[in-house]
Amino acid sequence: MLRRDRWRLLIVAIVVLAALFSVFPIQGRINLGLDLKGGAHIVLQAKDTEDSKVTEDSIERLLAVLRNRVDQYGVAEPVIQREGADRIIVDLPGIQDPDAALELIGKTALLEFRQVAAATSPVPPAAERKNYESDAEFERARARWNDAVAKIEAQKGELEQQAASIEGGVVAKADEGRFFLLGRVLVGGKDLVDARTQYDNLGRAVVALTFSSEGAKLFDTATAENVGRQIAIVLDGVVISAPVVQERITGGNAQISGRFSAAEASRLSIMLRAGALPVAVDVIENRSVGPSLGEDSINSGIRAGLLGASLVFLFMLLYYRLLGVAADAALAVTILLVFAGLISLRATLTLPGIAGIVLTIGMAVDGNVLIYERMKEELRAGKTPLAAIDAGFKKALVTIFDANVTTLIAAAVLFYFGSGPVRGFAVTLSVGIIASVFCNILVTRSLLQVFMGGRATSFLAPRS
């Protein structure tokens, strides 16, 4: 029995120390995981095009694709909601790169593999003064560059004239400035089932594609018919790359390589996995939200939470007297473990999260109340204080597990079906449930055993 008590105290000590190091790092800086960096507020407006019209169904599908993209991007508790008939509001709290987020949600991400009929010459690098010894040499170099650009524009005009005579012919620009005359679509984004960021043999970021069974057949046929010729990979009308097919490619796998950074490749793979936007959109508002607005709301929530926690602490002390000391100490450890858990999960503490913590405080106290009331019953039955502690915990254990497991299931359902703040609340609540059960079973009992070791048996005479 004594050995078990020692192990229980050791476990509690290790967990509390680990939580302290998480919340109070060695640098002496308090880290509560509060994200007060503001965020981005973006308003999108759907618009009609020749290929897609704004309808009730297209707006609903647009919302679904945007949610999928933002969830995969990893923004904490985003808000994506419809406004009016054709507008979507997107709030991204704590976003550090608003431009990257705007690119992620604003791009259509329409992927196509097309035949290459012809292409202009590559655009040469622009002349820079630092590369030439005199102004005269620089002017001559700039004149040559202007002539090259003019020739490319002329070639572009020729390609546009040829486009009318080719099935599905269009002229598309590439990232490096040259233009391609493209033929029919060989494989489309609708045939894509997965896209993942990988690295090639040179360490460059690429996007690996996996096609559906139908897409694999189309890609097999396309590569077989175009061996020795280029196939353009087109995203939203821009040629990402145009590799030469060396041999027939089977298996339904392909790779997009280009001048991607790891972050750009990751965003591209997210967009392709989430699918293309079902309707074109315009960004009619894009502004960064300063951290002061979020900080004011968080501070108000923290003040409310501290007031509620203080009242709970006071009640336990007044009603259970010195037994309330053990309950309040366990409650403090519960809050500490909640913050440590949120930091470990890199969760953002926002108003719904604060609500989850306040609910956790009530549930943690509820567990202590169940235990103490069971102990009072055992004391009235004539058992010794030590026996009352043991019996009280054993009899309350089933009820505590039952109440918390059902709440944990409800939190899991909220997380699975919810989005944005609802999922944030579910995460905080789940962490709080686990922390409160741990403290009810181990921390409170360990503290009571410490009191018993100090011969404070009078602690175990709660008010009847």
N, C-alpha and C positions, 0 to 999 in steps of 0.2 A: 504493500500500500504506500509506504514511504517512498519507495523507488519510483512508483508511478507518479506520485506528486512532484518529485524532483524533475522527472522528464517533462511534466506538464509546465512547470515553472521555466524550464530551459527553453521549451518551444516558444512560450509567450515572450521571453526575453529576446530571443533571436528575431522573431517577427517584428517586435516593437523597435528594436535597434535598426533593422533593415528599413522600416518605414520612416524612422527619424532621419536616416541618411538620405532617403529619397526626397523628403519634404524640406529638410534643412541640409543642403549640400555642404561639403567641407569648406567651400569658399565663404561660408557664412551668409550666403544670400538665400532668403526664403524663396522657395519655388513652389507655388501652389498650382502650377499648370494653367494660370489664368491667361487667356489669349486676349490681350487688349490692343491688338495691332490694327483695329479697324477692319476694313475689308473693301469689297467692291460692290457697287450697285449698278446693275445693267438692265436696260429695258430693250427688248427686241420686238420688232413689228414684222409680222408675216406679210408677204406680198405675193401677188399673182405673177406667174411667169408662163411662158408657152408650155413648159413641161409639167407644171404643177399649179393647182388652184387652191386658194385658201377656203377650206371647208371646216365644218365642225370636227370631222374625223381627222383631217390633217393637223389641226391644232392639238388634238388629244395625242396623236402620235408624236408631234413635235415635243410636247411636254415629257412624254415617256423617254424619248431619245436624249433630251437635255438632262433629265434626272440620271439616266444611265451613265452619261459621260461624266457628270459632276461627281457621282458616287465613286466611280473608278478613279477619278483624279485625286480623291482623298480629302475633299474639303469638309471641315467639321461643321455639321449642322447647317447645311445650306437651306435657303428658302427659294423654291421655284413655284410660282403661282401665275395663274392666268388673270389678265386684266382686260375687260371688255371683250370684243369679238376677235381681235387679232393681235393682242399684245401679250408678252410674257415678261414677268419681272423675275430677275435672278439676283438674289443677295448671297454673297459669298463671304462670310465672316472670317477674319484672320488671314485672308489671302495675301501672300507676299509678292506675287507677280501678277498684277491685274491684267497686263497685256497678254501674258501667256494664257490666263483664264479666258480672256475675251476671244483669243484665237481658238481655244478649245471648244467653246460653246457657240461661236459665231460662224465657224466654217461648216459648209454643207457636208464635206467629206464624201463626195461622190467619186468613187474609184472606178477607173476604166483601163483596160488593156486594149490598145488600138494599133492597127497597122500604121507603119510609117511609109508614106509615099515619097516624100522629099523633105529637105531641110535647108535652111540658110546656113551660111558660114558662122562659126562662133564669133561672138563679139570680142575683139581684142581688149586687153586691159587699157584703161584710160591713162593717158600721159600725165605724169606728175612732175612738177618743176624740180623736185629734189634729185631726180634721176638724170638731170642734164646739166652740163657745165655752163651753158649760156642761155639767155632768153631766146636767142635766135633758134638754137637747136630745139628748145622746148616748143616754140611756135610751129616749127616744121613737123615735129612729132604729133602735136595736137591736130594739125591739118590732115596728116595721114590718118589719124584716128577718126576724124570727122568724115573723111572720104569712105573709110571702111563701114561706118555706121550707115552712111547714105546708101552704099551698095546693098547692105543687109535689108534696109527698108525697101529698096527696089526689088530685091529677091522676095521679100514678104508679099509685095503687090503681085508678083508673078504667081506665088503660091495661092493667093486668094482667088486669082482667076482660074487656076487649075482645079480648085476645090469643087467647083460646080459640076465638073465632069467625073467626079469620083463618088462612089457610093458612100454616103455618110461623111463626105469630106468636110473637114474643118481645119482652120489654122489656129494652132495653140502656141503660146509662148513658153519657153523653158526658163528655169531659174537663172541660167547663165546669160540670158538675153537673146538667144537665137530662137528661130521660129520653125515649127514643124508642120508639114502638111500631113494630116492624119486621115486614115481611112475608117472603115467600119469598126464598131466595137467588137472585139473578140471575146472578152470576158468582162463581166461587170461586178460591181461591189455586192450585188444581191446574191452572187454565188460564193461569197466569202463567209466562212464560219468562225475563223479565229485569226488574230493578229497579235504577235508578241515581239517585244524588243529583244534582240540578240546582238552578238558582236561577231564580226568576221575574223579571219585569220590575222588581219592587220590591226585588230582592236577597234575598228570603226563600228559605230552603232548602225544597225540595220533593222528592218521590220520584216519578220518572217510571217508569211501568209499560209493559211490552210484553207483550201476550197472544199465546197460540198461535193458530193458524188457527181452531180451534174456539172458543177464548175470544173472539177478535175478532168472530165471528158472534154469540155470545151478548151481548157488550157492545153491538154495533150494534143488536140487537133490543131490549135493555133501554133504551137511550137513546131509541130511536125511540118506544117505548111510554110513556115517562115524561117527555116534553117538558113543561116548566112545573111539574114536580114534583120532589121531593127523592129522591135515591138516597144511602143511607147507606154510608159506607166503614167497615167494622167489622173491628177487629183484636183477636183474643182476647176477643170479647164486649164490647168497648168501642168506641163510635162515635168514630172519629178526626175525621171531618168528614161533613157532610151537604149537599153542594152541590145547587142547583137546576139541573136539566138545561135548558140554553138551546136546544140544537138536537141533532139526531141526530149521534152521533160515530162515524165510520167509521175504518178503518185499524188498529184493534187497539191503540191507545195511550191511556193515561189518566194522570192525575196526582193524587197525594195531597198536599194542602196542609194545613197546620195550624200550630200554634205550635211548630214544630220549631227546635231549634238545628241547626247544621251537623253536630255530632257525633251528635245524636239521629236526624237524617235518614240519616246514614251507617249507623248501627246498624240502623235499620229496613230499609234497602235490602239490607243483608247478610242479615238474617233472612229476607226475602222471597225473595232469590235462593237461599239454602240450602234453603228449603222449611220447612214447618211440622213441628214435632215429631210423630212418628207416635203417640206415647203421652204422656199427661200426666205431669208430674214434680213432686215436692216437693223443696225444698231442705232437707235434714236437717242439713247442716253447711256453714258458710261462715266461714272464718277467714283472716285475713291472716298470711302467713309473714314473719317479721322477716328483715332482711338478714343478720343474724349467722350463721344457718344456712347460707345460700348462700355467705357469705364464707369460712366455715371450710372448706367443700368446695373452693371455688376455690383457696384458699391451699394446701391439701394438694396439689391437682393441679399448681399452679404450682411448688411445691417439688420434686415428682417430675419435672416437665418440665425444671427447671433442672439437677437432678442428672444426668438423662440427657444433656442438651445439653453439660454440662461434661465428661462422660466422652467424648463424641464429639469435642469440641474437643481434649481431651488426647491421644486416640488419634491424631488427624491430625497433631498436632505431633510426637509421638514416632516415628511410623512414617515420615512424609514430611518430617520436619525442617522446613527453612524453606519448602518447598513447602506444608507444612501451614498456614503463616501465610496464604497466599493462599486456601486452602480454608476456613479458619476465618473469614477476613474475608468471603468470599462467603456463608458460612453465616449470619453475623450480619446481612448485608444481606437474606438470604432471610427471616429471622424478622422483621426490620423491615418488609419489604414485606407479609408476611402480616398483621401487625397493622394496617398502613395500609389494606390491602384490606378487612379486617373492619370497620374504622371507616367506610370509604366505603360499604359495604353495610349499615351499621347492624346488623350481626350481633351476637348476644350470645355472649360467650366463656364457655362452661360446660365441664363435665368432658368431654363428647364432643368439644368444640372443642379442648380441650387435647390430647386423644388425637390429633386430626388434625394438630396442630402438631408433636407428637413424631414422628409418622410422616413428616411433611414433612422434619424434620431428617435422619432416616435416608435418605430418598430423595435429598435434596440432596447429602449426602455420597457416596451411591452414584454420582451423576453425576460428581463430582470424582474418585473412585477409578477409574472407567472411563477418564476423560481421562488421568489420571496414568499408568495402566498402559500405555495406548497410547503415551504419550510415552516411557516407559522402553523399550518395544520399538523405537521409532524411534532412540533414542540408542544402543541396543545394535547397531542396524544401521549405525551410523557417521554418522548425520546430525548436523548442527550443532544446538545448543540451539534456535535460532530456527526452523529447519526442523522440529525435533521437536515444537515447540509447534503449529505450523500443521498438521502431519500428524496429531498426536494429537487435535486438536479435530475435524478433518474426519472421521476414522475413527470417533470415538466419538459423533458427532452423530446418526447414524441410530439407534444403539442407545438413546441417551437419549430421542429422540423416540418411538421405538416403546414403550419401557417406560412413559413418562409419559402418552402418548395413551391406551393401554389402561387405565391407572389412572384417567384422567380420564373415560373412558366408564363405568367402574364407578361412579365418584362420581356421574355424571349419572343412572344407573339408580337408585342409592340415593336421590337427591333426588326423583326422579319417583315412585317407588313407596313411599318411606318417609314417616315423619311424626315430628314432635317431635324428640327428640335425634338420630335417624338422619339427618334432613335437616340438622341443625346440623353434624353430623360431615361430611356430604357437602360442605357449603358451605366449611367450613374446609379440607378436603382439596383441593378444587378450587382455591381461592385459593393454597394451598401449592404445588400442582403447577406452576401458572403462574409463581409467584415462583421456584421452584427451577430451572425450565428457563431462565428469564431470567438467573439468576445463574450457572448452569453455562456458558451460552453467551457471555454478555457480561462479567459482573463478574469471573469467574475469569480469563478471557483478558486483560481490561484490566489486572488486577493483575500478571499475569505479564509483560505488555509494559512495565509500569512498572518491574518488577525488571530487565528487560533494558536499559531506558533508563538505569538506575543501574549498569549494568555488573556486576550481581550474577549473572553466569552460573553461579556455583557453586550457586545455588539450584536449578538444573535437573539436579542429580545426585542423584536420589532413591535411597534405600536399595534395593538389589537383593534 
